Amino acid sequence: MKFIDLAAQQRKIKSEIDARIATVLAHGQYVMGPEVEEVETRLADYIGVDFCITVSSGTDALLISLMALGVGPGDEVITSAFSFAATVEVIVRLGAVPVFVDVDVQTANISVSALESAITPKTKAIMPVSLYGQCANFPAINRLAARYGNIPVIEDGAQSFGAQIGTEKSCGLSSIGCTSFFPTKPLGCYGDGGAIFTNDAELNRIMREIRSHGQSGRYRHTRIGVGGRMDTLQCAIILAKLTQFHWEVKERSRIGLLYGKKILNEVPGARIITGEEVGVALEGVRVLKVERGGMSVFAQYTILIPDRVRFRENLSALSVPTMVHYPVPLHRQPAYATLCKPACLPATDWLGGHVVSLPMGPYLSSEDQAHIVQSISKVVAAS
């Protein structure tokens, strides 16, 4: 069993991938070829926004967004410490100060109640992470940002492309939405890639200039930029994958919800996590909550376990691979601990010590999923 089965997807759409690659090889426009504009149009239409700017990675999507907003030395950017390092590294690269706020332990997404107390006159942007495939509470976050002077809100939607709140899709929920096309993401290419989404025409213009070395025209550098273009071949891969993406999103949601039902029904003592358990010795398997009115794409299916090391070893012995996203929160990482604003994040620290991700993806078979849940039951019953 594989943790993520990328080969199954490739087999299903091999003819579309081969045709798209062959077209790029024939025209030879490997940088900013016609597929770049085509995929930007398709993705903007999918999200329901005016503009999509493809970029070289999800990390550069975040970096370019902050640069376009003029974030610089001394500015504060509020975000979550329970995320991958890309979320914080783009802030410190610009000389800004990461301000970490705690997460809601039931969803692992940023806590709106904790967010308000972190806003100061130095707050230049709010950058919530839509973790594990579920969107953060953007309606509430946007209302809060508006109340404090229309602070720009950037969604780090690297794990949530395709997810929704009501009828609105991830990356179209705030001022700017960013995603990653890393191969293991819900919509992934065969290398690095990413995209930025906005309805703001001026930001669109600025971000397009930044991604191409700050050029407003050939050899006319009007601002500081980066080499941040997504290459044509990767855009072609995304175009091929879009033929299956709607089906894959539905399958991800179905399989993820089924995981929750099966674990709660079949694993002894399993239940949905509550805030009261933070800081207390965990007893039994706990499941994260999917918010009512939201639809997760389950980039990872993550549960909480008392003894993670032993649990993973026992599952491995039953041929069930696992991973941990993320064991050490960003405010505890040596590279960032002295660069962020001091914070007390009990839910973040507690989650970091207990989370385990299970095999997940739209091609996970019902037989494999049943084996995974049965294996968890055996491990828990024997512990």
N, C-alpha and C positions, 0 to 999 in steps of 0.2 A: 504494500500500500504506500502511495506517495502522499506527502503532506499537501501538496498542490499538484494536480495533474494537468500540466500545460500541454502535454503531448496529445491528450484526448481532444482538446480544442483544435490543435493543429491538424490532426487527421480529418476532422469534420469540415474544415474550411480550406484545406490544402489547395484546391483548385483556384479559389479566389485569391489566396496569398500568392501563389505562383504567377497568376495573371497580372496582379498588381506590380509585383517585383519586376516581371519581364517588361512591363510598360515603362517603368523608370529606367531600367537598363537600356532600353531602346532610345529613349529621348535624351538620356545622359545629363539631365538637370538635377544633380544630386543635392544641391543647396537651393532652397527657395523655388523648387520646381512647381508645376501646376497642382500637384497633389497637396501641397501645403495650403493653398487657398481653398481647395475643395474640402479638405478635412476641417478647416476652420469654419467654413460655412455650414457644413453638416453638424458640427459639434455645437455651434451657436444656436442653430435651429433646435437641436435636441434639448439643450438646457432651457431655451426660451429667452435668450438675451440677445442684445444687438451685436456684441463683439466677442470673438474668441481669438486669442493670440497664442499660437503654438510656440513652445520654448524647449530648450534642450533637456530640461529635467523638472521635476516637481520642486526641487530646491531652488532652481533659478526662477520658477514661477513666483515663489514667495519673495525672493530677493528683488526681482524686478518690480513687483508690486510695492514693496516698501520704498524702493528707490523712486518710483513714480510719485509716491506720496510725500517725498522729501524728507523721509526719516533719516536722522543723522545723529551726531554725537550729543549725548545728554537727553535725547528724547526717550520716552518710555513706551514700550509696547507690551500690552497685557496678553498673556497666553497661558497655556497649560504646560506643566512640567511632565505630564504623563503622555509622552509622545516620543517620536524618533528625533535624533539630534538635529536634523535639518530645520526643524521648527525654530530652534533657538540660535543656531549658528548664523542664520541670515541676519538676525537682529544684531548680534555682537559684531559681525563683519562690518556693519555700518556705523559702529561706535555707539549704538543705542543700548539701552538698559532693558533686559528682559524682566518683566514683572510677572512672576508666577502666581496664579491663584489656584485654589484647590478645585478638585473635581467632585461631581456628584457620584458617590460610590456605586449607585445603582446602574449608571450608564457608562461611567468612566469618562464622560465628557465634562467640560468646564462648568463649574457651578455658577449660575447667574447670581445667586445671593452673595457669593463671595466676590464676584466681579465688581459690584458697585463700590465696595469699600476700597478697591485698588485704584480707582480712577483719581488722578491728580491733574493739576494744570499742565504737567509735562506729558500727559498721555497723548501720544501721536496716533496710535492705532490700537485696535483690539483684534487679536488673531486667534480665534477659537479653532480647535482641532476637532474634526468629525471622526472620532476614533472607532476602530473596528468595523467601520462601514455604516455607522449610524450618525445622522446629523446632530450637531449640538442644537440647543434651543435658540435658534436664530430669531424667531419672532420676538422673544423676550430680550435677547441681546441687542437687537436693532432698536427696540424701544428705549433701552437704557442708553445706548450710544447717542440717540437723537436728543434725549433729555439733557445730556451733558455737552451739547454743542455740536451735534452731528459728527462725532468721532468716526472716522472710517473703520469699517469692519471687514477684515479679510478672512475668508474661510480657508483653512488648511484642509482641503477635501481630498488629500492624497489617497485616502482609504475608502472614500464614500461616493465616488462617481457612479451615478445611477440611482442613489438613494433619494428619498423624498420626505418632505414634511407637507402633508396634505397633497396638493397637486403640484407643488413647487419642488424643483429638483435641486439637489446639492450642486454647489458652484453657481447657482442663480439666486441664492438666498440673502445676499448681502452686497455691500459696495463692490467688492471684488471677490471672486472665487478662484481658487487655485487647485489643480489636481496633478497627479503624477501618472505617467504611463509606463512606469517600471513594470517588467514582465509579470510580476505576481499580483499586480493591482487588479481591481475589477475590470478595467479596460486597460490592457497592457500591450506595449509594442515588443519588439525583439531587441531591445537595448534601452537606452535612456530617452525620456521624452516627457513633456508635460504641457499644460495649457493654463491660460488665464482667461477669465470671463468677466465681462462688465457691461453695463449699459451706458457708461460715461464716455462720450466721444472724445473728450480731451484726454482722459486717462488712456484710452485706447491708442491715441496718437503718440503719447509720451512713451508708453510701454513698448510700442513697435520700434520706436527709435532706440530705446535702451537695449533691446534684445539684439540689435545690429550695430553694436559699438557706438551708440548715441548718434547715429546718422539720420538726418532728415532728408538727405539726398546723397548720391554717391560722392564720397570724400568730403562731405559737409557734416562735420561733427558738432552738433548743437548742444550736446549734453554729454556727461559721463555715461558710458554704457558698458555692456558686457558682450562677449561672444555667446549669445544665448539662443541661437536658432535651432529649431528641430529639423533634422535632415529629412529630405524628401522620401527616402526609403522607409523610414519609421512612420511617416505620415501615411504612406501607402499601406503599411501593415495595419494601422488603425482603421483605414477605410475598409479593408477586407474584414476585419473583426467586427465592424459595425453591422454587418449582415446578420450576425448572430447575437448581438449584444442585448436586444430586447428580451429574447428568450433566456439568455444567461442571467439577466437581472431577476426575472421571475423565478428561475430555478434557485438562485442564491437565496432569495427571500424565503421561498418554500422550504428549502433544506435547512436554513438557519432556524426558522420557527419550529420545524419538526425536531431539530436537535433539542430545543428547549422543552418541548412537550415530552419527548422520550426520556430525557434526563430526569425531569421532575417526576415522571410517572414510574420510572424503572430503577433509578439509583437510590438506594436507601438513604434517607435523611436529606435529600437534595431539596433546595428551595431557592426562591429569588432572594438575592442579597438585600439587606436593609442597612440603613445608615447607623443603626444602633450597634452593629457588629464591628465598626471601625475601632481598631485598637484593642479588640478583645481576641483571645485565642480562638481561631476558627475551628468549628466542629462540623465536618461534613462538606459536601460539594455545594457551591453556590453558583447561581446563574445570573447573568446581567439582565437588566430589564430593557425591553424594547418599548419606547414611549408610545402611548396611544396617539394615533394620527400620523405616526412616522413609519417609514418603510426602510429597513436596513438592507444593504447589499452584503453584509457579513464578509468583509474583506478577511477577517479572521473570526472564527467562533471561539470565544474565550470564556473559560469558567474559572472559579476560584477554588483552590485546594489547600488544606491545612499544611501538609508536608509535600511540597512540590517536588523535591529531589527524588524521594522514594516513589511518589506517584508516577513520575515520568519513567523511572527505571522499570517499574512494574508493567506499565503500559507498553514500553518498548519490548519487554519479554513476550508480550502478546501480539507483537507485530503492529503496534499502533504508534506512529511517529507523533511527536508533539514539538511545539516551540514556545518560547516565552517572549511576549511583547507587552511590557518592557520591564526588565528586572530592576534596573537602577534608574529612577526618575532623573530628569535633566538637572534639577537643582542639587542633586547629589553627585553629579559627574565632575571629575577633577577639572576638566577644561572650562566649566561654566560656573562652578560653585562660588568663585570669588567675583564673578562678573554680573551676577543677577542681584536684584534687590532681595534682601533677606525675607524669607517667608516661612510660615508654619503650615505645612500641607499634610495633615494626618491621613486623610483619605488617599491621597496620592501615594504616600509612603506605604500604607497598608496594602493597597492594590498591588504595588510593585513586588511585594513579598509573597503574593498568593496567585497571581494570574498564570494560566496555562492555556495555550491555544491548541485546538484540535484540528485534524485534517478537515479542509473545507474547500468548496468550489462548486461550480454548476455541474460538474461531471462526476461528483461524488455519488457512487451508486448506493441504492437503498440497502444492498447487502453489506457494503463496507460501513455505512452509517450504523446499521444494526450491530455489526461486530464491534464497532468503537464503543457504543453505549453499553453493550453487554460486558465488554472488557472493563469499562469504568465501574460497573456494578460489581464485578468480581473483585476488583482491586479494593473498592471501598468496603465490601463485605468482609474481606480478609484482613483488613487493617484494624 
